[in-house]
Amino acid sequence: MKIIFTLILVAATMSVVALGKAVRADSRLAFCAQGDYHGDQSIAFSSPEPASAAKEVRRAGAWKALGCYSDSVIQHALTAQMDADEATVESCTSACFEAGFTYAGLEYGGRCFCDNELARFAVPTQSRKCNIPCAGNSTQLCGGVASLTMYKYTGGFEPEDTPVAQVKLHNSGWYSAYVRIIYDGTTSDRLGGAIAGGSSRMVNLTEYDLLSEGENFQVKLDVLSGKDKISKTILMYSAESPDCTADFHSGGGVGNAFIAFDGYSGCDE
């Protein structure tokens, strides 16, 4: 009886061992399928990263790509934000050009920013951080989270062909400002009184007798106790268009103000 019992016990033990090996093998395969097994990696499975067709647009007209730049959610590298619901590289750079800016940056797939200089903290960063397709064109890259796909305008600004006699500035910044103009290498005195934040002022250039008929000029934002900014837009003066007005708006703070050209109002068609 002892011999029979011993044989039965040995057979049972061998069955348990075999079952244990099978369970371990199944478990190992299960872990491999999830990519979590760190033993024999040759049989581990992994899911490839989704491939994106979006690429950086290297050039858009006279706008040249500078690569991916760091940004901040507290203070943006480029101060002026443009309206761009369905942003593309072309729509953003065009908006910045029309407003008189030489830098354009796209962020988070659809946000468009402009300025004439970069904030000091804005530096090139890893290209992989600019990885979000543009809302208006999924084949283009439009920055990332706190990262800008940056462009620099390499062309020039031609004089506008709409003659104006007035300049209007709406100050949406956190400062008081004045309007000056630059003409023939000269910067004028302040034209009119201070423009408080949230208010507007119209400047009739004819009253100051500074410009000749057909003369070109630019508008300068004089920021009280801050850094002045000059619009790149080149305007043409004419007393024969007394109601035609060049509209601008300003924004930002004393250290990062901007001035943007908005177009014309009161002009004959």
PAROKE-530244 format. One line per field, with one value per residue: residue in three letters; y, z, x of N, C-alpha, C in turn. Coordinates in pm, 1 decimal. Layout:
type: [ala ...] .
npy: [Y ...] .
npz: [Z ...] .
npx: [X ...] .
capy: [Y ...] .
capz: [Z ...] .
capx: [X ...] .
cpy: [Y ...] .
cpz: [Z ...] .
cpx: [X ...] .
This chain:
type: [met lys ile ile phe thr leu ile leu val ala ala thr met ser val val ala leu gly lys ala val arg ala asp ser arg leu ala phe cys ala gln gly asp tyr his gly asp gln ser ile ala phe ser ser pro glu pro ala ser ala ala lys glu val arg arg ala gly ala trp lys ala leu gly cys tyr ser asp ser val ile gln his ala leu thr ala gln met asp ala asp glu ala thr val glu ser cys thr ser ala cys phe glu ala gly phe thr tyr ala gly leu glu tyr gly gly arg cys phe cys asp asn glu leu ala arg phe ala val pro thr gln ser arg lys cys asn ile pro cys ala gly asn ser thr gln leu cys gly gly val ala ser leu thr met tyr lys tyr thr gly gly phe glu pro glu asp thr pro val ala gln val lys leu his asn ser gly trp tyr ser ala tyr val arg ile ile tyr asp gly thr thr ser asp arg leu gly gly ala ile ala gly gly ser ser arg met val asn leu thr glu tyr asp leu leu ser glu gly glu asn phe gln val lys leu asp val leu ser gly lys asp lys ile ser lys thr ile leu met tyr ser ala glu ser pro asp cys thr ala asp phe his ser gly gly gly val gly asn ala phe ile ala phe asp gly tyr ser gly cys asp glu] .
npy: [-119.7 126.3 163.6 197.4 426.9 612.5 620.0 734.0 987.0 1098.3 1115.5 1300.9 1525.1 1580.7 1652.2 1889.3 2051.9 2063.8 2192.6 2437.5 2542.9 2578.4 2773.7 2986.3 3027.2 3106.3 3340.1 3491.2 3529.1 3682.9 3918.3 3996.4 4058.3 4294.6 4455.9 4484.3 4316.9 4253.7 4079.3 3865.1 4054.6 4011.6 3896.4 4066.0 4276.6 4591.2 4908.8 5116.7 5467.1 5704.4 5812.7 6138.0 6353.5 6617.1 6888.8 7120.4 7431.2 7562.1 7804.4 8086.7 8275.9 8578.4 8516.0 8348.2 8036.4 7996.4 7791.8 7597.7 7766.1 7858.5 7949.4 8142.2 8105.8 8308.0 8551.8 8630.0 8539.0 8676.9 8964.7 9066.4 8933.3 8778.7 8746.0 8429.4 8186.5 7954.1 7877.5 7895.6 7864.5 8051.9 8225.6 8334.8 8458.0 8643.0 8802.5 8914.2 9059.9 9245.3 9392.7 9521.7 9391.2 9205.5 8958.3 8640.2 8396.6 8069.9 7885.5 7604.8 7490.9 7677.2 7941.4 8268.1 8484.1 8804.1 9035.4 9288.0 9229.9 8978.6 8847.5 8844.0 8596.2 8414.5 8149.8 7920.2 7587.9 7231.2 7066.1 6876.6 6965.9 7139.0 7024.9 7013.3 6997.4 7252.3 7423.1 7503.3 7371.2 7062.6 6952.5 7116.8 7233.8 7391.9 7499.7 7415.6 7308.6 7581.8 7646.9 7785.8 7783.7 7955.0 8248.7 8475.9 8787.7 8861.1 9043.9 9374.6 9671.1 9817.4 10148.8 10236.1 10278.1 10426.5 10742.5 10936.3 11161.0 11160.7 11000.6 10740.1 10611.5 10340.8 10264.5 9981.1 9895.8 9865.0 10124.6 10478.3 10656.3 10825.2 10969.5 10981.5 11076.7 10953.7 11091.8 11157.6 11102.1 11226.0 11253.7 11337.9 11572.1 11485.5 11427.7 11573.7 11501.6 11277.9 10930.9 10735.5 10399.0 10186.4 10380.3 10604.8 10810.5 11063.0 11191.7 11471.6 11519.9 11731.7 11960.8 12001.1 12065.0 11926.2 11746.4 11703.0 11709.0 11385.3 11275.2 11019.2 10843.6 10708.3 10564.3 10620.9 10471.7 10622.5 10533.0 10604.6 10624.1 10384.7 10146.2 10264.6 10200.4 10137.0 10136.8 9925.1 9974.4 10173.6 10481.2 10715.9 11061.6 11293.7 11598.1 11627.9 11425.7 11450.6 11310.1 11055.9 10794.1 10637.2 10352.4 10236.3 10009.9 9963.7 9763.6 9540.9 9575.6 9826.7 9744.0 9570.0 9668.4 9704.0 9811.5 9802.3 9799.5 9852.6 9905.5 10105.7 10382.2 10584.1 10659.5 10743.1 10521.9] .
npz: [0.0 77.4 -128.7 -351.5 -272.3 -262.3 -530.5 -639.1 -516.5 -620.4 -892.3 -878.5 -786.2 -1000.9 -1192.3 -1085.4 -1096.5 -1374.9 -1447.1 -1319.7 -1466.3 -1710.9 -1648.8 -1579.7 -1825.0 -1981.9 -1848.2 -1894.8 -2171.3 -2178.4 -2050.3 -2232.0 -2452.6 -2367.3 -2363.2 -2128.4 -2024.3 -1907.3 -1959.5 -2191.2 -2454.5 -2720.9 -2798.5 -2722.7 -2764.9 -2918.0 -2961.9 -3243.0 -3263.7 -3362.4 -3695.2 -3823.5 -4075.0 -4083.4 -4142.3 -4096.7 -4251.8 -4457.7 -4588.5 -4654.9 -4891.6 -4851.5 -4596.6 -4367.3 -4213.2 -3874.3 -3703.2 -3405.7 -3119.4 -2774.5 -2556.1 -2328.8 -2099.2 -1936.3 -2015.1 -2343.5 -2610.3 -2847.6 -2870.8 -2981.2 -3051.5 -3314.7 -3478.9 -3566.2 -3651.6 -3812.0 -3848.3 -4060.3 -4181.8 -4383.7 -4347.0 -4096.8 -4121.4 -4317.8 -4185.6 -3989.6 -4148.7 -4272.7 -4052.1 -3995.1 -3892.2 -3830.6 -3727.8 -3692.5 -3523.8 -3461.1 -3247.3 -3053.2 -3248.4 -3356.9 -3266.4 -3336.6 -3332.6 -3332.3 -3375.8 -3362.7 -3255.5 -3058.4 -2737.2 -2463.0 -2338.7 -2530.3 -2704.6 -2933.2 -2934.5 -2880.9 -3178.7 -3174.0 -2995.9 -3123.1 -3247.4 -3328.6 -3562.8 -3793.9 -3746.6 -3970.5 -4178.2 -4194.8 -4280.1 -4216.2 -3962.1 -3660.1 -3421.2 -3066.1 -2730.5 -2536.6 -2718.5 -3012.2 -3363.5 -3549.9 -3756.5 -3973.0 -4131.3 -4435.9 -4632.5 -4765.8 -4671.6 -4867.4 -4954.9 -4860.9 -5079.8 -5029.4 -4965.6 -4667.7 -4414.1 -4150.3 -3834.0 -3627.8 -3303.0 -3098.7 -2771.8 -2613.3 -2420.1 -2104.5 -2005.2 -2044.9 -2353.2 -2637.6 -2967.4 -3221.3 -3528.6 -3788.7 -4033.2 -4328.7 -4203.3 -3959.9 -3628.6 -3496.7 -3247.9 -2965.0 -3071.8 -2998.0 -2693.1 -2405.3 -2437.1 -2264.5 -2126.0 -2281.6 -2422.2 -2708.2 -2966.5 -3213.8 -3454.5 -3639.6 -3904.7 -4074.4 -3927.2 -3806.5 -3989.2 -4089.3 -4291.9 -4644.1 -4942.2 -5048.9 -4917.8 -4746.6 -4435.2 -4100.7 -3811.2 -3470.5 -3155.0 -2855.7 -2551.3 -2229.9 -1975.9 -2063.1 -2320.4 -2642.8 -2958.8 -3311.4 -3593.8 -3875.3 -4102.6 -4387.7 -4456.8 -4664.3 -4694.9 -4749.6 -4786.7 -4934.3 -4883.4 -4647.5 -4462.9 -4458.6 -4276.3 -4103.8 -3919.5 -3604.2 -3340.2 -3005.3 -2758.8 -2483.8 -2224.4 -2040.7 -2084.7 -2297.0 -2515.2 -2812.5 -3148.2 -3387.5 -3724.5 -3841.5 -4071.3 -4289.5 -4252.0 -4329.0 -4585.0 -4934.7 -5166.4] .
npx: [82.9 196.1 376.9 210.3 70.2 279.8 356.1 124.5 130.6 368.9 300.8 91.6 226.8 399.2 211.6 109.0 338.9 377.9 139.8 180.1 399.0 276.2 86.6 255.8 378.5 159.7 96.9 325.8 312.2 83.2 164.3 358.4 204.7 90.4 308.0 448.9 632.0 956.9 1157.1 1248.2 1269.4 1237.8 1001.8 807.0 518.0 436.5 272.6 285.2 372.5 125.6 140.8 193.6 74.0 124.4 342.0 615.6 582.8 815.7 850.8 648.2 555.3 719.8 777.7 977.7 1043.3 1141.3 1159.6 1078.3 971.0 998.2 728.7 521.6 255.9 191.7 313.0 321.0 546.1 518.9 329.8 83.2 -228.1 -396.8 -717.8 -809.5 -984.0 -987.3 -706.0 -419.7 -83.5 -50.9 -273.2 -221.3 35.5 -29.5 -218.8 -55.7 122.9 -51.6 -123.6 108.2 338.7 644.7 708.3 560.0 370.2 248.1 39.0 -65.2 -224.6 -402.6 -387.7 -285.7 -15.4 150.8 425.6 683.5 920.1 1090.3 1009.9 1240.8 1266.4 1197.8 1312.9 1476.6 1345.3 1297.9 1205.3 1004.2 819.0 651.2 392.6 127.6 -131.8 -247.7 -555.6 -692.6 -569.0 -471.2 -234.4 -31.0 193.6 113.2 245.7 251.4 180.3 235.7 432.4 567.1 532.4 744.9 775.7 950.4 934.0 1080.9 1076.6 1000.9 811.8 577.0 463.9 131.6 -147.4 -370.5 -476.2 -460.7 -585.0 -615.5 -545.7 -642.2 -632.6 -697.2 -654.2 -595.5 -431.2 -246.2 -178.5 -101.6 -96.9 53.0 23.3 260.2 422.7 638.4 836.2 1013.5 1260.7 1226.3 1097.4 792.2 660.9 449.1 123.8 -163.5 -351.3 -298.7 -381.1 -579.2 -583.6 -817.5 -950.2 -1001.9 -852.4 -871.8 -655.2 -605.4 -413.2 -375.1 -404.5 -161.0 30.9 258.3 318.1 369.3 166.1 89.3 304.7 490.4 448.5 491.1 332.5 389.2 377.8 370.5 453.1 364.9 599.7 705.1 802.8 838.3 671.1 685.8 481.5 509.1 370.1 339.8 212.7 23.9 -7.2 -275.1 -431.1 -652.0 -821.6 -999.4 -1159.8 -1072.6 -937.6 -671.0 -678.6 -575.5 -481.1 -367.6 -193.5 -107.1 146.3 343.2 601.8 588.4 442.8 234.5 156.4 -95.1 -201.8 -524.1 -668.0 -875.4 -1107.0 -1395.2 -1322.6 -1345.9 -1491.0] .
capy: [0.0 241.9 184.1 251.2 564.8 694.3 642.7 830.0 1119.2 1146.2 1152.1 1425.7 1634.8 1610.1 1720.8 2026.8 2123.1 2089.7 2294.8 2564.6 2590.6 2624.2 2901.4 3089.0 3054.9 3187.0 3474.0 3560.9 3571.1 3790.1 4039.3 4035.6 4119.8 4430.2 4530.7 4512.9 4216.6 4307.6 3971.2 3844.7 4157.9 3975.6 3852.7 4164.4 4350.8 4734.1 4983.3 5228.0 5600.8 5743.0 5899.3 6260.7 6407.0 6760.0 6927.5 7263.8 7504.1 7628.6 7942.4 8131.1 8403.9 8637.9 8474.2 8233.8 7964.4 8001.3 7671.7 7593.7 7855.9 7850.4 8056.7 8142.2 8133.4 8429.8 8662.0 8567.2 8580.3 8776.1 9023.9 9093.7 8814.0 8802.1 8657.6 8324.9 8069.3 7840.6 7926.4 7829.1 7945.1 8164.4 8321.9 8402.5 8549.1 8752.0 8890.6 8989.1 9155.8 9351.9 9473.9 9592.3 9319.1 9128.6 8823.5 8569.7 8268.4 7991.5 7805.8 7520.4 7451.5 7777.7 8076.0 8344.0 8598.3 8887.7 9142.3 9332.0 9177.7 8865.4 8862.2 8793.5 8455.5 8330.1 8088.3 7795.2 7470.1 7106.0 7071.2 6785.4 7034.9 7198.7 6898.9 7017.9 7044.8 7375.1 7402.8 7527.7 7288.0 6957.7 6912.4 7213.8 7239.4 7522.4 7507.9 7313.6 7364.7 7677.3 7642.1 7858.7 7770.0 8096.4 8299.0 8610.9 8849.1 8897.9 9142.5 9513.4 9723.8 9920.2 10249.3 10215.9 10367.8 10498.0 10865.6 10964.6 11288.7 11142.1 10875.9 10709.1 10506.6 10288.4 10210.0 9874.6 9854.8 9900.0 10241.4 10594.6 10664.3 10938.3 10942.4 11058.2 11024.4 10959.8 11131.3 11213.4 11087.2 11309.4 11209.7 11454.6 11579.2 11418.0 11491.3 11562.8 11463.6 11137.5 10837.3 10639.9 10262.6 10167.9 10494.4 10630.4 10950.5 11093.5 11296.9 11532.2 11557.0 11860.3 12068.1 12016.3 12119.0 11856.4 11663.6 11755.5 11626.4 11262.2 11231.7 10897.0 10853.1 10595.1 10602.8 10574.3 10465.7 10676.7 10473.5 10681.7 10546.1 10251.3 10131.7 10307.4 10107.0 10197.8 10049.7 9908.7 10017.1 10304.4 10549.1 10832.3 11174.6 11382.3 11687.8 11617.8 11317.3 11495.4 11215.8 10922.7 10771.5 10513.2 10304.9 10153.7 9982.8 9924.3 9674.0 9499.4 9656.4 9929.4 9681.9 9486.7 9726.8 9687.3 9891.4 9725.0 9869.8 9783.8 9936.7 10243.0 10414.6 10717.4 10689.7 10723.0 10395.5] .
capz: [0.0 82.5 -261.6 -438.9 -228.3 -301.7 -675.4 -664.5 -470.6 -717.4 -1014.4 -851.3 -776.9 -1136.2 -1261.6 -1033.0 -1152.4 -1517.1 -1453.8 -1280.7 -1579.3 -1814.1 -1603.3 -1591.9 -1968.1 -2027.3 -1789.2 -1964.4 -2300.4 -2155.2 -2024.1 -2355.7 -2539.7 -2319.8 -2369.5 -1992.3 -1979.9 -1920.3 -1974.4 -2329.7 -2530.1 -2861.4 -2829.1 -2669.7 -2863.2 -2888.2 -3058.7 -3298.9 -3248.8 -3482.3 -3786.3 -3857.6 -4206.3 -4069.8 -4148.8 -4087.5 -4378.7 -4448.5 -4639.0 -4703.3 -4954.5 -4797.4 -4456.6 -4352.9 -4087.0 -3782.9 -3621.6 -3289.0 -3012.7 -2645.9 -2524.6 -2190.3 -2085.6 -1854.9 -2104.8 -2470.7 -2681.4 -2942.0 -2787.5 -3047.4 -3099.0 -3425.7 -3490.1 -3666.0 -3610.0 -3890.7 -3877.6 -4141.0 -4184.8 -4474.4 -4290.6 -3983.9 -4168.9 -4389.6 -4085.4 -3926.0 -4246.2 -4290.0 -3930.7 -3985.7 -3807.3 -3900.5 -3670.8 -3679.7 -3456.0 -3444.9 -3125.9 -3012.2 -3361.3 -3414.0 -3215.6 -3421.1 -3262.5 -3413.3 -3309.3 -3437.3 -3185.8 -2971.5 -2595.0 -2432.2 -2298.3 -2645.4 -2761.1 -3004.1 -2850.9 -2957.1 -3283.9 -3143.3 -2914.2 -3216.2 -3304.5 -3346.3 -3696.8 -3801.8 -3749.2 -4104.7 -4276.0 -4111.7 -4331.3 -4166.1 -3817.5 -3599.1 -3284.1 -2969.2 -2600.8 -2496.4 -2819.6 -3132.5 -3493.3 -3567.4 -3890.2 -3982.3 -4262.4 -4491.6 -4738.4 -4725.6 -4668.8 -4967.9 -4909.7 -4890.8 -5186.6 -4987.6 -4898.2 -4543.6 -4347.8 -4006.7 -3770.6 -3506.4 -3220.8 -2982.1 -2679.3 -2528.2 -2331.4 -1962.2 -1993.7 -2123.0 -2472.5 -2728.1 -3108.1 -3294.7 -3662.3 -3839.0 -4174.5 -4381.1 -4102.3 -3843.5 -3539.2 -3450.8 -3108.0 -2938.4 -3141.1 -2913.7 -2553.3 -2369.4 -2464.3 -2154.4 -2162.0 -2304.9 -2492.0 -2843.8 -3004.5 -3354.7 -3479.4 -3772.4 -3939.9 -4145.2 -3827.5 -3756.9 -4098.2 -4087.4 -4409.9 -4776.5 -5015.9 -5103.1 -4841.6 -4668.8 -4292.0 -4015.1 -3681.9 -3355.4 -3027.9 -2745.8 -2428.1 -2113.0 -1881.7 -2117.6 -2442.9 -2761.1 -3071.0 -3441.3 -3690.2 -4000.6 -4212.2 -4444.5 -4501.4 -4751.9 -4649.8 -4846.6 -4732.5 -5021.4 -4830.6 -4507.8 -4374.7 -4467.2 -4150.4 -4081.2 -3786.0 -3532.8 -3199.0 -2929.3 -2648.1 -2404.3 -2108.8 -2065.8 -2130.7 -2416.0 -2592.2 -2957.7 -3225.3 -3503.5 -3823.3 -3858.9 -4199.9 -4314.3 -4233.6 -4376.6 -4714.4 -5051.6 -5236.2] .
capx: [0.0 285.1 436.2 105.3 43.0 395.5 348.2 16.3 177.4 468.0 229.2 17.2 325.0 445.1 101.1 104.9 454.1 350.8 36.1 241.5 478.3 184.3 28.9 360.3 397.8 46.0 108.7 433.8 260.8 -12.8 242.1 424.6 104.9 68.4 432.5 494.6 728.3 1092.0 1252.7 1286.2 1201.1 1224.4 867.0 712.5 442.9 424.7 191.6 362.1 317.0 50.8 215.6 122.8 109.8 151.3 483.0 643.4 593.7 945.5 841.3 517.4 586.6 843.0 791.0 1067.8 1028.0 1255.3 1157.8 991.0 1017.9 928.3 634.9 476.8 113.0 178.5 346.6 352.2 666.4 467.9 225.1 -45.0 -298.1 -487.1 -833.7 -783.9 -1060.6 -940.0 -571.8 -318.6 38.9 -73.2 -367.2 -157.7 139.8 -95.4 -277.4 53.3 172.5 -150.2 -123.6 235.7 433.2 747.8 714.4 432.5 384.8 125.7 46.5 -177.4 -306.6 -490.7 -367.9 -193.3 41.5 238.7 501.1 800.7 1037.7 1062.4 1039.3 1375.0 1263.3 1164.0 1434.0 1447.6 1327.8 1293.4 1104.0 893.7 719.2 555.7 343.1 -17.3 -170.2 -325.6 -700.6 -742.5 -498.8 -412.6 -102.3 65.4 212.1 83.6 293.6 215.7 144.4 338.4 537.5 527.7 597.4 779.3 807.8 1005.6 911.6 1211.0 1056.6 985.8 676.0 554.1 367.8 -9.1 -190.6 -491.2 -434.6 -533.7 -557.0 -633.6 -503.8 -717.8 -572.0 -769.5 -556.5 -648.4 -322.3 -250.2 -90.8 -142.4 -13.2 39.7 51.9 361.1 444.9 775.2 831.6 1138.0 1365.8 1196.7 990.6 716.2 622.1 323.1 12.3 -281.9 -331.6 -277.1 -490.1 -581.4 -621.3 -959.0 -1008.9 -954.2 -832.5 -852.8 -555.7 -616.9 -275.7 -375.6 -394.2 -23.9 112.2 387.5 336.9 334.7 70.6 146.4 423.4 474.9 478.9 456.6 276.5 465.2 307.0 451.4 401.2 406.3 680.7 726.9 880.1 763.7 667.7 659.0 415.4 582.0 284.2 376.8 91.3 39.6 -89.7 -337.9 -533.1 -768.4 -906.5 -1007.3 -1230.6 -1011.5 -866.2 -596.9 -716.4 -477.9 -507.5 -249.0 -222.2 7.0 183.1 445.4 725.4 567.8 332.1 236.9 62.1 -136.9 -281.7 -652.0 -730.2 -922.2 -1247.1 -1431.4 -1260.2 -1429.3 -1465.3] .
cpy: [124.6 271.7 247.0 396.9 659.3 724.8 744.4 970.7 1178.2 1193.7 1283.4 1544.3 1676.8 1684.8 1866.1 2109.8 2158.5 2199.5 2432.3 2624.1 2646.7 2758.2 3013.9 3126.5 3140.6 3327.8 3555.1 3611.0 3685.6 3921.7 4088.0 4106.3 4262.9 4515.9 4558.8 4413.8 4264.6 4198.4 3962.8 3941.7 4119.6 3932.4 3950.2 4239.2 4497.2 4801.0 5099.0 5360.1 5637.4 5840.3 6020.6 6310.4 6554.0 6786.8 7078.3 7322.6 7589.4 7774.0 7968.5 8270.9 8455.3 8604.3 8345.8 8171.1 7972.8 7876.5 7684.8 7676.2 7838.5 7970.5 8045.1 8172.8 8259.2 8553.3 8602.4 8623.9 8686.6 8832.0 9032.9 8963.9 8852.0 8707.0 8556.6 8197.2 7943.0 7872.6 7834.0 7915.8 8069.4 8269.3 8400.0 8501.7 8667.0 8852.3 8974.9 9094.7 9274.2 9445.0 9546.7 9526.2 9235.4 8990.3 8767.5 8435.8 8200.3 7895.3 7724.2 7492.0 7560.6 7919.6 8146.0 8468.1 8672.6 8984.7 9183.6 9295.8 9064.8 8902.3 8795.0 8644.9 8361.3 8278.8 7962.6 7677.9 7347.2 7108.2 6982.5 6852.3 7109.3 7084.9 6896.7 7070.5 7172.3 7342.9 7416.5 7446.0 7183.5 6908.1 7006.8 7206.3 7382.1 7519.7 7390.5 7380.3 7451.9 7672.3 7703.7 7810.9 7912.0 8129.0 8442.6 8663.3 8902.7 9001.0 9284.5 9552.8 9836.6 10022.1 10212.7 10317.7 10439.0 10624.2 10894.1 11102.4 11277.0 11006.4 10859.2 10594.2 10469.3 10217.8 10106.8 9824.7 9903.2 10016.3 10359.4 10610.2 10791.9 10890.4 11037.1 11004.4 11041.6 10987.0 11193.9 11211.5 11166.6 11246.6 11332.4 11458.3 11498.0 11497.2 11469.9 11518.9 11315.3 11055.4 10730.9 10501.3 10248.7 10282.3 10515.2 10779.6 10960.3 11208.2 11343.8 11586.9 11692.1 11977.0 12096.7 12064.2 12058.4 11790.9 11737.1 11660.3 11505.0 11210.8 11107.6 10919.5 10723.2 10648.0 10539.7 10580.0 10510.6 10629.4 10550.0 10589.6 10403.0 10255.5 10166.1 10200.8 10180.0 10096.3 10043.7 9954.4 10158.1 10366.7 10667.2 10941.0 11250.6 11465.3 11683.6 11502.8 11343.0 11396.9 11076.9 10903.1 10637.5 10470.7 10211.8 10116.2 9938.3 9834.5 9636.7 9589.4 9752.7 9868.9 9600.1 9537.0 9692.3 9784.1 9816.4 9810.3 9787.7 9808.7 10081.1 10258.6 10556.4 10755.2 10666.0 10593.1 10422.9] .
cpz: [0.0 -54.0 -355.3 -405.0 -273.3 -450.6 -710.3 -627.9 -568.8 -844.3 -995.9 -847.9 -914.8 -1213.8 -1217.7 -1091.1 -1297.6 -1532.8 -1420.0 -1393.5 -1688.2 -1777.3 -1619.2 -1737.2 -2021.3 -1974.3 -1861.5 -2099.1 -2285.5 -2131.2 -2150.8 -2448.4 -2499.2 -2326.2 -2233.4 -1943.7 -2007.4 -1929.2 -2117.4 -2418.8 -2675.6 -2896.9 -2774.1 -2783.6 -2821.7 -2998.7 -3112.2 -3273.6 -3375.4 -3566.8 -3821.4 -3992.8 -4199.1 -4068.3 -4135.1 -4228.3 -4371.2 -4495.3 -4687.9 -4761.3 -4903.7 -4649.7 -4449.4 -4215.1 -4004.8 -3696.1 -3505.3 -3176.3 -2887.0 -2627.0 -2377.5 -2187.1 -2004.0 -1939.6 -2236.6 -2533.9 -2786.1 -2880.9 -2853.5 -3097.5 -3204.7 -3418.5 -3601.4 -3622.3 -3682.4 -3940.4 -3971.2 -4133.0 -4270.1 -4413.4 -4175.7 -4030.7 -4245.2 -4292.2 -4017.8 -4021.3 -4260.3 -4169.7 -3908.6 -3897.3 -3891.0 -3840.9 -3662.2 -3613.3 -3437.7 -3329.0 -3106.3 -3125.5 -3423.1 -3365.7 -3294.7 -3346.6 -3353.7 -3323.8 -3401.7 -3367.6 -3095.1 -2826.8 -2564.6 -2395.1 -2414.8 -2711.8 -2837.7 -2907.4 -2940.0 -3055.9 -3251.7 -3057.5 -2999.2 -3299.1 -3330.4 -3485.2 -3689.6 -3811.8 -3890.3 -4212.8 -4198.7 -4163.2 -4282.1 -4014.3 -3767.8 -3451.2 -3197.6 -2841.7 -2552.8 -2590.5 -2949.2 -3254.7 -3543.5 -3711.5 -3882.5 -4123.2 -4315.2 -4603.2 -4684.4 -4724.8 -4771.0 -4913.7 -4950.0 -4995.4 -5155.0 -4911.6 -4776.3 -4490.7 -4196.6 -3962.0 -3644.1 -3433.1 -3107.7 -2893.5 -2588.8 -2430.0 -2189.0 -1935.6 -2062.2 -2238.8 -2549.7 -2870.4 -3155.6 -3437.3 -3698.6 -3988.8 -4212.7 -4276.7 -3975.4 -3760.9 -3481.3 -3298.9 -3088.7 -3001.6 -3060.3 -2773.0 -2533.4 -2396.7 -2354.8 -2204.7 -2174.4 -2377.1 -2628.0 -2865.2 -3154.7 -3366.2 -3623.4 -3811.1 -4009.3 -4048.3 -3786.6 -3864.3 -4099.1 -4221.0 -4537.4 -4844.1 -5077.7 -5027.1 -4758.4 -4522.5 -4222.2 -3881.3 -3570.2 -3230.0 -2918.0 -2614.8 -2308.4 -2011.9 -1930.3 -2245.8 -2563.6 -2870.9 -3198.2 -3531.2 -3818.1 -4121.6 -4257.3 -4507.8 -4591.4 -4709.3 -4767.3 -4777.7 -4815.0 -4982.6 -4681.9 -4413.0 -4372.9 -4349.1 -4150.7 -3936.8 -3729.1 -3395.8 -3133.5 -2814.8 -2574.6 -2284.1 -2141.3 -2119.9 -2256.7 -2497.2 -2740.1 -3019.1 -3354.2 -3593.5 -3851.7 -3993.4 -4203.6 -4282.1 -4285.4 -4510.9 -4827.2 -5118.7 -5372.5] .
cpx: [86.2 341.3 335.5 78.2 154.7 390.2 240.0 59.8 276.0 399.0 154.3 110.8 371.8 336.8 92.1 217.9 428.7 246.2 91.3 323.1 388.2 123.6 128.7 382.8 285.4 55.7 214.2 386.4 161.5 59.3 310.3 326.6 76.6 195.4 491.6 599.4 869.6 1196.9 1298.8 1208.3 1177.1 1083.1 762.8 645.6 439.2 344.5 272.7 293.4 240.3 130.0 131.0 170.6 145.9 300.8 497.4 653.5 719.7 940.2 699.5 536.4 720.2 863.3 873.2 1051.3 1156.5 1262.4 1061.2 1051.9 934.2 837.2 596.6 328.6 88.9 204.6 394.0 478.8 635.9 339.6 88.8 -107.3 -399.2 -606.7 -807.4 -853.4 -1014.8 -799.1 -495.1 -194.0 16.7 -165.4 -305.0 -51.8 78.7 -156.1 -169.7 109.4 76.8 -153.7 8.7 338.7 529.7 771.9 573.2 459.1 251.2 143.0 -80.4 -274.9 -390.7 -472.2 -257.0 -147.4 139.0 315.7 613.8 930.7 994.9 1089.3 1172.2 1376.1 1235.2 1291.3 1394.3 1438.5 1316.9 1177.1 984.0 786.4 616.7 496.5 192.7 -51.2 -253.8 -474.4 -755.8 -675.3 -419.2 -277.8 7.4 74.7 189.7 118.5 252.7 169.8 260.0 459.7 485.3 604.7 619.2 817.9 857.4 984.5 1043.8 1199.3 1050.1 839.4 665.3 453.2 225.0 -53.3 -322.7 -450.5 -521.9 -495.2 -566.8 -580.0 -587.0 -651.5 -667.0 -668.0 -623.8 -542.9 -341.2 -155.9 -159.7 -45.0 -41.0 67.8 161.5 363.6 592.1 767.6 965.0 1250.2 1343.4 1084.4 921.8 706.5 494.0 208.5 -115.0 -247.1 -311.6 -402.6 -484.6 -618.6 -771.7 -1026.9 -943.6 -933.4 -809.9 -753.3 -571.2 -479.7 -269.1 -356.4 -249.7 73.2 253.1 419.6 298.2 237.1 142.5 267.4 391.1 512.1 441.3 406.4 358.7 378.5 402.7 389.8 455.4 474.7 703.8 806.3 794.0 771.8 628.4 590.3 497.8 500.1 320.8 252.6 124.0 -58.1 -149.3 -445.4 -660.0 -861.4 -929.0 -1073.5 -1169.1 -916.1 -794.9 -620.8 -609.7 -534.7 -376.9 -290.6 -95.3 29.3 294.6 574.1 711.3 448.3 344.9 137.7 33.6 -224.4 -407.8 -717.6 -778.2 -1070.3 -1271.3 -1374.8 -1360.1 -1392.0 -1400.4] .
